[in-house]
Each structure stands twice: as C-alpha cells, then as structure tokens.
Amino acid sequence: MQLHRGDEPMPPDDLWIKGLGTPLWAQFGEITDDKEEIEAMVQTYRTYNLTHHDALVKPYEGVVDEIRRLKDTGKRLGVVTSKLRDGAMRGLRIPASTTRSTSSSDATTLTHSKPHPEPVLKAVEQLGVKPTETVFVGDSRHDMESGRAAGVKTAAVLWGPFDRAYLADLSPDYWLEKPRDLRELYEP
C-alpha cells in the first residue's frame, strides 16, 4: 500500500533505507528542496518519535549484555549518532543498562554528518585514543564509510537493517553476525 502526501505518492521504502544513519534534514532533503517543508517534516517526525519512542524501541536481544561485557574489559566506549542528543540519550536509556559512554558525537555537536569522518574523529578525540586503536561498530553504509574515512577499523553489524551483501563492497574489518560476535573485538 502506498501512502500519500496530498496528491503526491510517498517516496519508496528504498529511499528511506538508503538514508538510515543520516540526519532527518538530509533524508527529507531527498524528497523536497523546500526548507520550510523539510522543517515541518522533521518536527512531525520528532514529535511522533518522542511520544511513542519508549513503547516502540527495544534493544536487540543480547546487545546490552555484550556492551556491558565490553565495558567491563576496560575498553573506552563512545556513541556516534545522527540523532539529536535528547533522542540519542533516550534510546540509550531504554535498555536500562549500566553502560555509560565516555564520548558522544550527535547531530547537535557536528558540522558534518556521516559518511563524513568528522563524527568518528570527534569521538576518537573525546576518548583520547588513536584512530589506529579504534574500531567503529555500525550497521549502515554511512557508518562504514565514516569509519573508513576517519582511519579507524570498522565492524559491520548484521543484526540490524542491512545484510552482508549490502555492505560487502565496503570491506569492513569485522563482520558481526550476532551480538556475541562483539567479543571478536577484544578477546584473543
């Protein structure tokens, strides 16, 4: 079933999928050049998202335990997201985990968004580590491109919206089929 905006058909699903991991204004900019319309769409999305977020968002099974385990190894963890800080923090609260990031790069603190290297480089700087010591874990093409451009290793998560075939040409350093595979990043 195709949804409609007035007399215009809504964009196809592949346009939305392509934009996953980028800021809303960039995604809606693929639909229209009208800045007022883009702002109205962003506000509509954010209002709906904040109203329904906690009821709709759940962590992938096993992720919270594996992140806790990773944190317990003493690794420094950060979050790089295209979301605004409030939305990102709300998402991190959902698992009620004890994982606290030591760095956060969100849409409000950046000039450029993924796939530009700036979000990853900012997190690396905040963590006080070298790019060569860092693995950027993500589930989208934008994540892999951003990490590669920043000079860090990349790990492609395959329990999210994208499969191996969709990300294969980006040659991530690690393929993570299930949350337990995060252990590959720190266990010998």
Disulfide bonds with the S-S distance in Angstrom:
none
